[in-house]
Amino acid sequence: MSHPANPKGLDVLLGLQWGDEGKGKIVDVLSPHYDIVARFQGGPNAGHTLEFNGQKHVLHLIPSGIFRPETLNVIGNGVIVDPFILQQEIAEIEAGGGQPRHNLLISRKAHLILPTHRLLDAAQEAAKGKDCIGSTLKGIGPAYAEKIARHGLRVGDIFSSDLPQRYARIREYHLSLAANLGFDPQGFLLDRKYSLSEYEARWHEALDQLRGMKLIDSEHFINRSLDQGKRVLAEGAQGTMLDIDFGSYPFVTSSNTTVAGVCSGLGVAPSRIGQVFGIVKAYCTRVGSGPFPTELMDATGQLLRDTGREYGSTTGRPRRCGWLDLPALRYAVMLNGVTRLFLMKTDVLNAFPEISVCTAYSMNGSHSTEIPYDLGTPGLQPVYQQLEGWQQEIHTPKPGESLPDALDRYIRFIEEATGVPVAVVSIGPDREETIVRHNFVNLRA
């Protein structure tokens, strides 16, 4: 019996909080050490920010290794694709010097987001009123729902002779659902500038570009690459606390953002997975509605927001900000089997003389270090421990230098609380502002 040449050649990188942890930057930093970077879930609701050579790039659908020409980038079957948004993103990458037509591969089994998915998304949010989820209105939820209902369209269907008829049936169904919710599409603008008919015209034009891209059966491609000894980095979107099963339901995304989503979103066996890199901010943020125990609705929260430039890269919405939540972080570490932590945005805390960390929750007079069934349980309060701040700018240590003592204690406090070593510390948005504390994987020279 032959054995795979690289049975654990697939590492995973994912967020451990409510998204926006800085995954894009780290994928960009790590991608030279991998042959393939593959997105396994989510869609254009992601906003992965990369900064290098004085330029800023925001990616929504395309994996964050796209600016490394020697690295192949795969949009896996678990991702949902809006062809028009993909077309725009390809143009932006090309303008920034990337070559997505050369090193981007797209799974034929990835599902398509239709323009009316976006319309239906808006209709459903409007119907919820004050109880709305805080959707990005990119059509994510309706597209995943249609996938589960087994009448969605996939990338591979764009070559089918009956595509116009299938599209028309789904479109009419969506319009009837929107009408039942009392939503009138007249006057509604997608992305605040396109009527439904205008967006549809651009969407259909974008199908021609999609037909000319490199489309693959990604499950075969990924497994064959691993058998050949290639190294793969699976890139997650959103964050663990937004997982459809284990996040703060119903204020979650529509896919599995945990390591379990890698297997279904790329078509690989669990035994293929090697390292699991967990990305965590030195504090917490959240976009949209839903429980957030450590949220700071005061001047401190605003200082975190302004210093960290905490405004959504996809929506522009201000992010809710708060202190680091250790019970939630330990929960995410447990669910994902995290082997290494990457601590992001430590520079945002440079000016704070004192830093608070939530170590437990207080409920009904008792303390718990575990995530409850409902994080929004009335009366749930964070229990804080105060740590000394480092109050200085951080730079990459030269040989013989070390990090400030207070920052080092903060890092060790997190390591002891989670049982996982912090391998990387990010001290700024640029790819060069990254401190590797120890070699966490057999990186290429």
DARA-V174230 format. One record per residue. N is the residue number from 1. SS is DSSP state (alpha for helix, beta for strand, coil for the rest). PSI is psi as a letter, one per 20 degrees, with the letter a starting at -180 (999 if undefined). OMEGA is omega in degrees with one decimal (* if undefined). Layout:
N:SS:PSI:OMEGA, N:SS:PSI:OMEGA
This chain:
1:coil:p:178.2, 2:coil:q:-179.8, 3:coil:q:178.7, 4:coil:q:179.9, 5:coil:h:-175.8, 6:coil:m:-171.7, 7:coil:h:179.2, 8:coil:l:-178.0, 9:coil:j:-178.8, 10:beta:o:174.2, 11:beta:q:-175.3, 12:beta:p:175.0, 13:beta:p:-177.8, 14:beta:r:-179.6, 15:beta:q:-176.3, 16:coil:j:-178.5, 17:coil:c:-178.0, 18:coil:k:-179.0, 19:coil:r:177.4, 20:coil:k:-177.1, 21:coil:i:-177.8, 22:coil:k:-176.6, 23:alpha:h:-176.7, 24:alpha:g:179.8, 25:alpha:g:-175.4, 26:alpha:h:176.0, 27:alpha:g:178.4, 28:alpha:g:179.1, 29:alpha:h:-174.6, 30:alpha:h:-169.5, 31:alpha:h:176.6, 32:alpha:i:-178.1, 33:alpha:j:-179.7, 34:coil:q:176.4, 35:coil:h:-174.0, 36:beta:p:168.4, 37:beta:p:-173.5, 38:beta:p:171.1, 39:beta:p:-175.6, 40:coil:i:178.2, 41:coil:r:179.6, 42:beta:a:-178.8, 43:coil:b:-178.7, 44:coil:j:171.6, 45:coil:i:176.1, 46:coil:q:175.5, 47:coil:n:-176.4, 48:beta:o:-173.0, 49:beta:p:177.0, 50:beta:p:176.0, 51:beta:p:176.4, 52:beta:q:-179.9, 53:coil:k:177.9, 54:coil:j:-179.8, 55:beta:q:177.4, 56:beta:p:179.6, 57:beta:p:177.1, 58:beta:p:-179.0, 59:beta:q:-178.1, 60:coil:g:-178.4, 61:coil:h:-170.5, 62:coil:p:-179.7, 63:coil:q:-170.2, 64:coil:j:173.5, 65:coil:j:-170.0, 66:coil:h:-179.9, 67:coil:j:173.5, 68:coil:o:-171.6, 69:coil:h:-178.8, 70:coil:i:-177.6, 71:coil:p:174.5, 72:beta:q:-179.4, 73:beta:p:-174.8, 74:beta:p:166.8, 75:beta:o:-172.5, 76:coil:r:-176.9, 77:coil:h:-178.9, 78:coil:i:179.6, 79:beta:q:173.5, 80:beta:p:-165.9, 81:beta:p:168.5, 82:coil:o:-175.0, 83:alpha:h:-179.4, 84:alpha:g:177.2, 85:alpha:h:176.9, 86:alpha:g:179.0, 87:alpha:g:179.3, 88:alpha:g:-178.3, 89:alpha:h:176.9, 90:alpha:g:179.7, 91:alpha:g:179.6, 92:alpha:g:179.3, 93:alpha:g:178.5, 94:alpha:h:177.4, 95:alpha:h:179.5, 96:coil:j:176.0, 97:coil:i:178.3, 98:coil:r:-179.0, 99:coil:m:-174.1, 100:alpha:h:178.2, 101:alpha:i:179.8, 102:alpha:g:-171.1, 103:alpha:k:175.1, 104:beta:p:176.8, 105:beta:q:-175.2, 106:beta:p:179.5, 107:beta:p:175.2, 108:coil:h:-177.0, 109:coil:i:175.5, 110:coil:p:-179.0, 111:beta:q:-178.3, 112:beta:q:169.3, 113:coil:p:178.1, 114:coil:q:176.4, 115:alpha:h:-179.3, 116:alpha:i:169.5, 117:alpha:g:-179.7, 118:alpha:h:176.2, 119:alpha:g:-179.5, 120:alpha:h:176.4, 121:alpha:g:179.3, 122:alpha:h:179.7, 123:alpha:g:-179.8, 124:alpha:g:177.4, 125:alpha:g:-179.8, 126:alpha:h:-179.5, 127:alpha:h:-179.8, 128:alpha:h:179.5, 129:alpha:c:-177.9, 130:alpha:i:178.5, 131:alpha:j:-177.5, 132:coil:q:-176.1, 133:coil:h:-172.2, 134:coil:k:-177.9, 135:coil:q:173.3, 136:coil:i:179.4, 137:coil:k:176.8, 138:coil:j:179.2, 139:coil:j:-174.3, 140:alpha:g:-177.5, 141:alpha:g:178.6, 142:alpha:h:179.6, 143:alpha:g:177.3, 144:alpha:h:178.5, 145:alpha:g:179.3, 146:alpha:h:175.5, 147:alpha:g:-179.7, 148:alpha:h:178.7, 149:alpha:i:171.4, 150:coil:k:170.1, 151:coil:k:176.3, 152:coil:r:174.6, 153:coil:q:179.5, 154:beta:r:-179.7, 155:alpha:g:-179.0, 156:alpha:i:-179.4, 157:alpha:i:-175.2, 158:alpha:i:175.9, 159:alpha:i:-176.1, 160:coil:q:-179.4, 161:coil:h:-178.2, 162:coil:j:-179.7, 163:alpha:g:-179.1, 164:alpha:g:-179.2, 165:alpha:g:179.9, 166:alpha:g:178.4, 167:alpha:g:-177.1, 168:alpha:h:179.7, 169:alpha:g:-179.2, 170:alpha:g:179.8, 171:alpha:g:-178.8, 172:alpha:h:177.5, 173:alpha:g:179.8, 174:alpha:g:179.8, 175:alpha:h:178.2, 176:alpha:h:176.9, 177:alpha:g:178.9, 178:alpha:g:179.5, 179:alpha:h:178.5, 180:alpha:h:177.1, 181:coil:j:179.5, 182:coil:k:-176.3, 183:coil:p:178.8, 184:coil:o:-178.0, 185:coil:i:178.9, 186:coil:p:179.5, 187:coil:i:178.5, 188:coil:p:-177.9, 189:coil:p:174.7, 190:beta:p:-173.6, 191:coil:k:176.2, 192:coil:j:179.6, 193:coil:i:-177.3, 194:beta:p:167.9, 195:coil:r:-179.6, 196:alpha:g:-178.3, 197:alpha:h:178.1, 198:alpha:g:-179.6, 199:alpha:g:178.5, 200:alpha:g:179.9, 201:alpha:g:178.8, 202:alpha:h:179.4, 203:alpha:g:-179.5, 204:alpha:h:175.9, 205:alpha:h:-179.0, 206:alpha:h:177.3, 207:alpha:h:179.5, 208:alpha:g:176.5, 209:alpha:g:179.8, 210:alpha:h:178.6, 211:alpha:h:-179.4, 212:coil:i:178.5, 213:coil:r:178.0, 214:beta:o:-179.4, 215:beta:p:-172.6, 216:beta:r:165.2, 217:coil:n:-165.3, 218:alpha:h:-179.8, 219:alpha:g:176.8, 220:alpha:g:-177.5, 221:alpha:g:-178.2, 222:alpha:g:-177.8, 223:alpha:h:177.4, 224:alpha:h:178.5, 225:alpha:g:176.9, 226:alpha:g:178.1, 227:alpha:h:-179.7, 228:coil:j:178.5, 229:coil:j:179.3, 230:coil:q:178.6, 231:coil:p:-175.4, 232:beta:p:173.0, 233:beta:o:177.8, 234:beta:p:-175.9, 235:beta:p:177.7, 236:coil:r:175.1, 237:coil:r:-175.4, 238:coil:b:-177.4, 239:coil:r:-176.2, 240:alpha:h:-177.1, 241:alpha:j:172.8, 242:alpha:j:179.5, 243:coil:q:-176.3, 244:coil:h:179.7, 245:coil:g:-169.6, 246:coil:i:177.6, 247:coil:a:-176.1, 248:coil:m:-177.1, 249:coil:q:4.8, 250:coil:j:-177.5, 251:coil:m:-173.5, 252:coil:r:172.6, 253:coil:a:-171.0, 254:coil:j:-178.5, 255:coil:r:177.0, 256:coil:o:-177.0, 257:coil:i:-179.2, 258:coil:r:-177.7, 259:coil:h:178.0, 260:alpha:h:179.8, 261:alpha:i:179.0, 262:alpha:g:-176.0, 263:alpha:g:-179.5, 264:alpha:h:-175.8, 265:alpha:i:176.9, 266:alpha:i:-179.5, 267:coil:l:178.5, 268:coil:q:179.1, 269:coil:q:177.4, 270:alpha:h:-178.2, 271:alpha:i:178.6, 272:alpha:i:-171.2, 273:beta:p:178.4, 274:beta:d:-179.6, 275:beta:q:172.9, 276:beta:o:-178.3, 277:beta:o:-179.8, 278:beta:p:-179.2, 279:beta:p:-176.8, 280:beta:p:173.2, 281:beta:q:176.2, 282:coil:i:174.5, 283:coil:a:-178.2, 284:beta:q:170.6, 285:beta:r:175.2, 286:beta:q:176.1, 287:coil:p:177.4, 288:coil:a:-175.8, 289:coil:r:175.6, 290:coil:r:-177.8, 291:coil:q:-178.3, 292:coil:n:-169.5, 293:coil:h:-174.1, 294:coil:j:-177.3, 295:beta:p:178.6, 296:coil:o:-179.7, 297:coil:l:-177.0, 298:coil:a:-177.9, 299:alpha:h:178.6, 300:alpha:g:177.0, 301:alpha:h:178.7, 302:alpha:h:177.2, 303:alpha:g:175.3, 304:alpha:g:-177.5, 305:alpha:g:-176.5, 306:alpha:g:-179.1, 307:alpha:g:-178.5, 308:coil:j:-176.9, 309:coil:l:-173.9, 310:coil:m:175.4, 311:beta:p:-170.1, 312:coil:p:178.9, 313:coil:h:177.3, 314:coil:g:-173.7, 315:coil:h:-174.9, 316:coil:i:-178.5, 317:coil:q:174.7, 318:beta:p:178.2, 319:coil:q:172.4, 320:beta:p:-173.9, 321:beta:q:178.4, 322:beta:r:-178.7, 323:coil:r:178.3, 324:beta:p:-177.9, 325:beta:o:-176.7, 326:alpha:h:176.0, 327:alpha:g:177.8, 328:alpha:h:-179.9, 329:alpha:g:178.0, 330:alpha:h:177.4, 331:alpha:g:180.0, 332:alpha:h:176.8, 333:alpha:g:179.6, 334:alpha:g:-176.3, 335:alpha:h:-172.7, 336:alpha:i:-176.2, 337:coil:l:-175.0, 338:coil:p:178.8, 339:coil:h:178.4, 340:beta:q:175.4, 341:beta:q:172.3, 342:beta:o:-174.8, 343:beta:o:-172.7, 344:beta:q:172.2, 345:coil:k:174.9, 346:alpha:h:-179.2, 347:alpha:h:179.4, 348:alpha:h:-178.7, 349:alpha:j:-174.9, 350:coil:h:-171.8, 351:coil:i:-173.6, 352:coil:p:177.5, 353:coil:h:179.8, 354:beta:p:-178.4, 355:beta:p:178.1, 356:beta:q:176.3, 357:beta:p:176.0, 358:beta:p:-179.1, 359:beta:i:-179.1, 360:beta:r:173.9, 361:beta:q:174.3, 362:beta:p:179.7, 363:beta:p:176.3, 364:coil:l:175.8, 365:coil:i:179.5, 366:beta:q:-179.8, 367:beta:q:176.0, 368:beta:q:176.3, 369:coil:j:-179.7, 370:coil:q:175.3, 371:coil:p:177.8, 372:coil:r:177.1, 373:coil:g:-178.7, 374:coil:o:177.9, 375:coil:i:179.2, 376:coil:j:179.3, 377:coil:p:179.8, 378:coil:p:177.9, 379:coil:i:179.2, 380:coil:p:-178.6, 381:beta:q:176.9, 382:beta:q:173.8, 383:beta:p:-172.2, 384:beta:q:166.8, 385:beta:p:-177.8, 386:beta:p:177.6, 387:beta:q:179.7, 388:beta:p:175.5, 389:coil:r:-177.2, 390:coil:i:171.9, 391:coil:l:175.1, 392:coil:q:175.1, 393:coil:q:-178.4, 394:coil:p:173.3, 395:coil:r:178.9, 396:coil:p:-177.3, 397:coil:p:172.3, 398:coil:r:178.0, 399:coil:p:-179.7, 400:coil:i:178.2, 401:coil:r:177.7, 402:coil:r:176.3, 403:coil:q:174.7, 404:coil:q:-175.3, 405:alpha:g:-177.4, 406:alpha:h:177.0, 407:alpha:g:178.2, 408:alpha:g:178.2, 409:alpha:h:178.2, 410:alpha:g:179.4, 411:alpha:g:-178.8, 412:alpha:h:176.9, 413:alpha:g:178.4, 414:alpha:g:179.1, 415:alpha:g:-179.4, 416:alpha:h:-178.3, 417:alpha:h:-175.5, 418:alpha:h:-175.4, 419:coil:j:-178.0, 420:coil:p:179.8, 421:coil:q:173.4, 422:beta:o:-174.5, 423:beta:h:-175.2, 424:beta:p:174.9, 425:beta:p:178.6, 426:beta:p:-177.3, 427:coil:j:178.9, 428:coil:r:-174.8, 429:coil:h:-175.7, 430:beta:q:-179.4, 431:coil:h:-179.7, 432:coil:i:-177.5, 433:coil:m:-173.7, 434:beta:p:-179.6, 435:beta:p:175.2, 436:beta:o:-176.8, 437:coil:h:174.2, 438:coil:q:-177.1, 439:coil:o:-172.4, 440:coil:i:179.5, 441:coil:q:-177.8, 442:coil:m:-176.4, 443:coil:q:176.3, 444:coil:q:178.7, 445:coil:999:*
